[in-house]
Amino acid sequence: MREILRTADVTEASVRDIPPVFLEVVERGWSLTAAGGRVLASLRPEASGIYVDRLSEETTVNGRGMTDYDLPAAPDERTPLLVRRCLAYVCACLRTAREEFGDTRVKAYVSLSYADTEEALLTSNVTFCTPLPDVRPYLQDLEAVTDAAVAEISLEDFEGVEDVEDVADFEGRSVWMWPRSSS
């Protein structure tokens, strides 16, 4: 499973890979909860929940399964599309977090696993949280996770991702893309 994340070809991935409902989440940006949790504004519930700590609040509110019903079932087609979709969403959310909070402390966690169904299709979940010195880490040991591939991703992991203006093709939004590989 980890090999899927390591070898995913995200060359030329862009905001175009983000499903519309997730793009709306990106566009609404981030907000702070009463407890100081950094949450995506669109995902924030109207009524505050009761959470053990800020970490559980952030991961619960920000966590979502990535849309995949429209992807092909064949693994060689499905996998790269799903990974690109997740990483495009993560990059966009982390960029808006930096704009909102003025730092890069928010981290993303992408997990890939096979659905417990007859088809056993690859599925994914994405969540975001801010590591805090006084709160346990979201995952203490990524390598210890055996039933899924999990990646912790920071905005710094997207160094080299460039902003590209592409008004004609993407309704005037700023579009970013991973650089083409030189190989």
Phi and psi in degrees as GROMACS dihedral restraints (atoms count N, CA, C in turn):
[ dihedral_restraints ]
;  ai    aj    ak    al  type     phi  dphi    fc
    3     4     5     6     1   -61.9    20    10
    4     5     6     7     1   -31.7    20    10
    6     7     8     9     1   -61.3    20    10
    7     8     9    10     1   -31.2    20    10
    9    10    11    12     1   -59.4    20    10
   10    11    12    13     1   -46.6    20    10
   12    13    14    15     1   -69.6    20    10
   13    14    15    16     1   -37.8    20    10
   15    16    17    18     1   -68.2    20    10
   16    17    18    19     1   -35.3    20    10
   18    19    20    21     1  -104.2    20    10
   19    20    21    22     1     3.9    20    10
   21    22    23    24     1   -61.1    20    10
   22    23    24    25     1   132.9    20    10
   24    25    26    27     1   -89.6    20    10
   25    26    27    28     1   105.1    20    10
   27    28    29    30     1  -107.2    20    10
   28    29    30    31     1    17.8    20    10
   30    31    32    33     1   -56.4    20    10
   31    32    33    34     1   129.3    20    10
   33    34    35    36     1    67.3    20    10
   34    35    36    37     1    16.8    20    10
   36    37    38    39     1   -64.8    20    10
   37    38    39    40     1   146.0    20    10
   39    40    41    42     1  -154.2    20    10
   40    41    42    43     1  -179.3    20    10
   42    43    44    45     1   -59.3    20    10
   43    44    45    46     1   -20.0    20    10
   45    46    47    48     1   -63.3    20    10
   46    47    48    49     1   -20.8    20    10
   48    49    50    51     1   -80.9    20    10
   49    50    51    52     1   -12.1    20    10
   51    52    53    54     1   -83.1    20    10
   52    53    54    55     1   126.6    20    10
   54    55    56    57     1   -60.5    20    10
   55    56    57    58     1   148.6    20    10
   57    58    59    60     1   -52.1    20    10
   58    59    60    61     1   -41.9    20    10
   60    61    62    63     1   -65.5    20    10
   61    62    63    64     1   -33.9    20    10
   63    64    65    66     1   -77.4    20    10
   64    65    66    67     1   -31.8    20    10
   66    67    68    69     1   -64.7    20    10
   67    68    69    70     1   -36.9    20    10
   69    70    71    72     1   -61.8    20    10
   70    71    72    73     1   -38.0    20    10
   72    73    74    75     1   -62.2    20    10
   73    74    75    76     1   -46.2    20    10
   75    76    77    78     1   -59.1    20    10
   76    77    78    79     1   -46.9    20    10
   78    79    80    81     1   -66.1    20    10
   79    80    81    82     1   -30.2    20    10
   81    82    83    84     1   -77.0    20    10
   82    83    84    85     1   -17.6    20    10
   84    85    86    87     1    78.3    20    10
   85    86    87    88     1  -156.6    20    10
   87    88    89    90     1  -116.3    20    10
   88    89    90    91     1   160.9    20    10
   90    91    92    93     1  -146.2    20    10
   91    92    93    94     1   168.2    20    10
   93    94    95    96     1  -106.4    20    10
   94    95    96    97     1   138.2    20    10
   96    97    98    99     1   -85.1    20    10
   97    98    99   100     1   172.2    20    10
   99   100   101   102     1   -58.5    20    10
  100   101   102   103     1   -31.5    20    10
  102   103   104   105     1   -84.7    20    10
  103   104   105   106     1    -1.4    20    10
  105   106   107   108     1    91.3    20    10
  106   107   108   109     1     9.8    20    10
  108   109   110   111     1   -70.7    20    10
  109   110   111   112     1   141.1    20    10
  111   112   113   114     1   -94.3    20    10
  112   113   114   115     1   111.5    20    10
  114   115   116   117     1  -130.4    20    10
  115   116   117   118     1   151.6    20    10
  117   118   119   120     1   -70.1    20    10
  118   119   120   121     1   125.6    20    10
  120   121   122   123     1   -56.3    20    10
  121   122   123   124     1   -41.1    20    10
  123   124   125   126     1   -66.7    20    10
  124   125   126   127     1   -24.5    20    10
  126   127   128   129     1   -96.3    20    10
  127   128   129   130     1    -7.7    20    10
  129   130   131   132     1   -69.8    20    10
  130   131   132   133     1   125.0    20    10
  132   133   134   135     1   -70.0    20    10
  133   134   135   136     1   152.5    20    10
  135   136   137   138     1   -65.1    20    10
  136   137   138   139     1   -41.7    20    10
  138   139   140   141     1   -98.7    20    10
  139   140   141   142     1   131.8    20    10
  141   142   143   144     1   -66.3    20    10
  142   143   144   145     1   139.3    20    10
  144   145   146   147     1   -92.4    20    10
  145   146   147   148     1   176.2    20    10
  147   148   149   150     1  -106.1    20    10
  148   149   150   151     1   121.3    20    10
  150   151   152   153     1  -124.7    20    10
  151   152   153   154     1   151.4    20    10
  153   154   155   156     1   -64.8    20    10
  154   155   156   157     1   -40.2    20    10
  156   157   158   159     1  -159.7    20    10
  157   158   159   160     1   179.0    20    10
  159   160   161   162     1   -62.3    20    10
  160   161   162   163     1   -36.1    20    10
  162   163   164   165     1   -59.3    20    10
  163   164   165   166     1   -48.4    20    10
  165   166   167   168     1   -66.9    20    10
  166   167   168   169     1   -34.2    20    10
  168   169   170   171     1   -64.0    20    10
  169   170   171   172     1   -50.1    20    10
  171   172   173   174     1   -63.5    20    10
  172   173   174   175     1   -47.5    20    10
  174   175   176   177     1   -68.4    20    10
  175   176   177   178     1   -33.5    20    10
  177   178   179   180     1   -70.3    20    10
  178   179   180   181     1   -49.7    20    10
  180   181   182   183     1   -67.2    20    10
  181   182   183   184     1   -43.1    20    10
  183   184   185   186     1   -82.2    20    10
  184   185   186   187     1   -15.2    20    10
  186   187   188   189     1   -78.3    20    10
  187   188   189   190     1   135.5    20    10
  189   190   191   192     1  -151.2    20    10
  190   191   192   193     1   148.6    20    10
  192   193   194   195     1   -76.5    20    10
  193   194   195   196     1   135.5    20    10
  195   196   197   198     1   -74.4    20    10
  196   197   198   199     1   136.2    20    10
  198   199   200   201     1   -55.1    20    10
  199   200   201   202     1   127.4    20    10
  201   202   203   204     1  -143.8    20    10
  202   203   204   205     1     1.5    20    10
  204   205   206   207     1   -62.1    20    10
  205   206   207   208     1   -23.8    20    10
  207   208   209   210     1   -92.1    20    10
  208   209   210   211     1    -0.2    20    10
  210   211   212   213     1   -88.9    20    10
  211   212   213   214     1   152.1    20    10
  213   214   215   216     1   -64.1    20    10
  214   215   216   217     1   155.6    20    10
  216   217   218   219     1   -81.5    20    10
  217   218   219   220     1   -28.6    20    10
  219   220   221   222     1   -61.2    20    10
  220   221   222   223     1   122.6    20    10
  222   223   224   225     1   -54.7    20    10
  223   224   225   226     1   -38.5    20    10
  225   226   227   228     1   -68.8    20    10
  226   227   228   229     1   -20.0    20    10
  228   229   230   231     1   -95.6    20    10
  229   230   231   232     1   -42.9    20    10
  231   232   233   234     1   -66.7    20    10
  232   233   234   235     1   -47.6    20    10
  234   235   236   237     1   -56.8    20    10
  235   236   237   238     1   -54.4    20    10
  237   238   239   240     1   -64.2    20    10
  238   239   240   241     1   -34.0    20    10
  240   241   242   243     1   -67.5    20    10
  241   242   243   244     1   -42.6    20    10
  243   244   245   246     1   -66.1    20    10
  244   245   246   247     1   -43.5    20    10
  246   247   248   249     1   -64.8    20    10
  247   248   249   250     1   -44.3    20    10
  249   250   251   252     1   -59.1    20    10
  250   251   252   253     1   -43.4    20    10
  252   253   254   255     1   -59.4    20    10
  253   254   255   256     1   -47.8    20    10
  255   256   257   258     1   -63.6    20    10
  256   257   258   259     1   -47.8    20    10
  258   259   260   261     1   -68.8    20    10
  259   260   261   262     1   -33.8    20    10
  261   262   263   264     1   -64.6    20    10
  262   263   264   265     1   -44.0    20    10
  264   265   266   267     1   -63.1    20    10
  265   266   267   268     1   -45.4    20    10
  267   268   269   270     1   -59.9    20    10
  268   269   270   271     1   -48.2    20    10
  270   271   272   273     1   -60.2    20    10
  271   272   273   274     1   -45.9    20    10
  273   274   275   276     1   -63.3    20    10
  274   275   276   277     1   -43.1    20    10
  276   277   278   279     1   -66.2    20    10
  277   278   279   280     1   -42.0    20    10
  279   280   281   282     1   -66.1    20    10
  280   281   282   283     1   -34.5    20    10
  282   283   284   285     1   -66.7    20    10
  283   284   285   286     1   -42.8    20    10
  285   286   287   288     1   -69.3    20    10
  286   287   288   289     1   -31.2    20    10
  288   289   290   291     1   -63.7    20    10
  289   290   291   292     1   -42.8    20    10
  291   292   293   294     1   -61.6    20    10
  292   293   294   295     1   -42.2    20    10
  294   295   296   297     1   -63.7    20    10
  295   296   297   298     1   -40.7    20    10
  297   298   299   300     1   -73.4    20    10
  298   299   300   301     1   -44.8    20    10
  300   301   302   303     1  -102.6    20    10
  301   302   303   304     1   -10.9    20    10
  303   304   305   306     1    74.4    20    10
  304   305   306   307     1    16.2    20    10
  306   307   308   309     1  -150.0    20    10
  307   308   309   310     1   178.2    20    10
  309   310   311   312     1  -117.8    20    10
  310   311   312   313     1    33.8    20    10
  312   313   314   315     1   -75.6    20    10
  313   314   315   316     1   -24.5    20    10
  315   316   317   318     1   -67.1    20    10
  316   317   318   319     1   134.0    20    10
  318   319   320   321     1  -116.2    20    10
  319   320   321   322     1   150.8    20    10
  321   322   323   324     1  -109.1    20    10
  322   323   324   325     1   149.0    20    10
  324   325   326   327     1  -126.7    20    10
  325   326   327   328     1   121.5    20    10
  327   328   329   330     1  -112.5    20    10
  328   329   330   331     1   127.3    20    10
  330   331   332   333     1  -121.2    20    10
  331   332   333   334     1   140.4    20    10
  333   334   335   336     1  -121.2    20    10
  334   335   336   337     1   134.3    20    10
  336   337   338   339     1  -154.9    20    10
  337   338   339   340     1   166.2    20    10
  339   340   341   342     1   -91.5    20    10
  340   341   342   343     1   134.4    20    10
  342   343   344   345     1   -63.2    20    10
  343   344   345   346     1   146.1    20    10
  345   346   347   348     1   -85.8    20    10
  346   347   348   349     1    62.4    20    10
  348   349   350   351     1  -131.8    20    10
  349   350   351   352     1   172.1    20    10
  351   352   353   354     1   -59.0    20    10
  352   353   354   355     1   -38.1    20    10
  354   355   356   357     1   -76.0    20    10
  355   356   357   358     1   -24.2    20    10
  357   358   359   360     1    49.7    20    10
  358   359   360   361     1    49.5    20    10
  360   361   362   363     1   -72.1    20    10
  361   362   363   364     1   148.1    20    10
  363   364   365   366     1   -69.4    20    10
  364   365   366   367     1   131.0    20    10
  366   367   368   369     1  -128.2    20    10
  367   368   369   370     1   170.0    20    10
  369   370   371   372     1  -146.3    20    10
  370   371   372   373     1   150.6    20    10
  372   373   374   375     1  -127.9    20    10
  373   374   375   376     1   147.9    20    10
  375   376   377   378     1  -131.6    20    10
  376   377   378   379     1   135.7    20    10
  378   379   380   381     1  -143.2    20    10
  379   380   381   382     1   167.8    20    10
  381   382   383   384     1  -135.2    20    10
  382   383   384   385     1   144.5    20    10
  384   385   386   387     1  -156.9    20    10
  385   386   387   388     1   165.2    20    10
  387   388   389   390     1  -112.0    20    10
  388   389   390   391     1   112.7    20    10
  390   391   392   393     1   -59.7    20    10
  391   392   393   394     1   135.2    20    10
  393   394   395   396     1  -126.3    20    10
  394   395   396   397     1   143.2    20    10
  396   397   398   399     1   -65.0    20    10
  397   398   399   400     1   -27.7    20    10
  399   400   401   402     1   -98.5    20    10
  400   401   402   403     1     8.0    20    10
  402   403   404   405     1  -127.3    20    10
  403   404   405   406     1   140.8    20    10
  405   406   407   408     1   -54.9    20    10
  406   407   408   409     1   152.2    20    10
  408   409   410   411     1   -67.7    20    10
  409   410   411   412     1   155.3    20    10
  411   412   413   414     1   -59.4    20    10
  412   413   414   415     1   -51.3    20    10
  414   415   416   417     1  -128.4    20    10
  415   416   417   418     1   118.2    20    10
  417   418   419   420     1   -70.2    20    10
  418   419   420   421     1   -34.4    20    10
  420   421   422   423     1  -143.3    20    10
  421   422   423   424     1    97.2    20    10
  423   424   425   426     1   -56.9    20    10
  424   425   426   427     1   -37.1    20    10
  426   427   428   429     1   -68.3    20    10
  427   428   429   430     1   -19.3    20    10
  429   430   431   432     1   -79.9    20    10
  430   431   432   433     1   -13.5    20    10
  432   433   434   435     1   -74.1    20    10
  433   434   435   436     1   119.8    20    10
  435   436   437   438     1  -111.0    20    10
  436   437   438   439     1   -17.0    20    10
  438   439   440   441     1   -97.3    20    10
  439   440   441   442     1     5.4    20    10
  441   442   443   444     1  -159.1    20    10
  442   443   444   445     1   163.3    20    10
  444   445   446   447     1   -97.8    20    10
  445   446   447   448     1   127.9    20    10
  447   448   449   450     1  -127.6    20    10
  448   449   450   451     1   134.4    20    10
  450   451   452   453     1  -122.9    20    10
  451   452   453   454     1   134.8    20    10
  453   454   455   456     1   -95.9    20    10
  454   455   456   457     1   127.0    20    10
  456   457   458   459     1  -128.8    20    10
  457   458   459   460     1   133.7    20    10
  459   460   461   462     1  -115.6    20    10
  460   461   462   463     1   167.5    20    10
  462   463   464   465     1   -61.2    20    10
  463   464   465   466     1   -32.2    20    10
  465   466   467   468     1   -61.3    20    10
  466   467   468   469     1   -24.4    20    10
  468   469   470   471     1   -67.5    20    10
  469   470   471   472     1   -14.2    20    10
  471   472   473   474     1  -102.5    20    10
  472   473   474   475     1    20.3    20    10
  474   475   476   477     1   -57.4    20    10
  475   476   477   478     1   138.5    20    10
  477   478   479   480     1    94.9    20    10
  478   479   480   481     1   -10.5    20    10
  480   481   482   483     1   -78.1    20    10
  481   482   483   484     1   125.6    20    10
  483   484   485   486     1  -105.6    20    10
  484   485   486   487     1   149.1    20    10
  486   487   488   489     1   -82.8    20    10
  487   488   489   490     1   137.8    20    10
  489   490   491   492     1  -133.9    20    10
  490   491   492   493     1   130.3    20    10
  492   493   494   495     1   -84.9    20    10
  493   494   495   496     1   127.4    20    10
  495   496   497   498     1  -142.4    20    10
  496   497   498   499     1    62.7    20    10
  498   499   500   501     1   -59.7    20    10
  499   500   501   502     1   -43.4    20    10
  501   502   503   504     1   -63.5    20    10
  502   503   504   505     1   -38.3    20    10
  504   505   506   507     1   -92.5    20    10
  505   506   507   508     1   -17.3    20    10
  507   508   509   510     1  -138.0    20    10
  508   509   510   511     1    47.7    20    10
  510   511   512   513     1    50.2    20    10
  511   512   513   514     1    35.0    20    10
  513   514   515   516     1    80.0    20    10
  514   515   516   517     1     0.3    20    10
  516   517   518   519     1   -78.4    20    10
  517   518   519   520     1   152.8    20    10
  519   520   521   522     1   -70.9    20    10
  520   521   522   523     1   127.4    20    10
  522   523   524   525     1  -112.9    20    10
  523   524   525   526     1   132.4    20    10
  525   526   527   528     1  -115.1    20    10
  526   527   528   529     1   153.1    20    10
  528   529   530   531     1  -142.0    20    10
  529   530   531   532     1   149.9    20    10
  531   532   533   534     1   -71.2    20    10
  532   533   534   535     1   145.8    20    10
  534   535   536   537     1   -63.8    20    10
  535   536   537   538     1   147.5    20    10
  537   538   539   540     1   -65.5    20    10
  538   539   540   541     1   142.2    20    10
  540   541   542   543     1   -72.2    20    10
  541   542   543   544     1   146.7    20    10
  543   544   545   546     1   -86.5    20    10
  544   545   546   547     1    -2.5    20    10
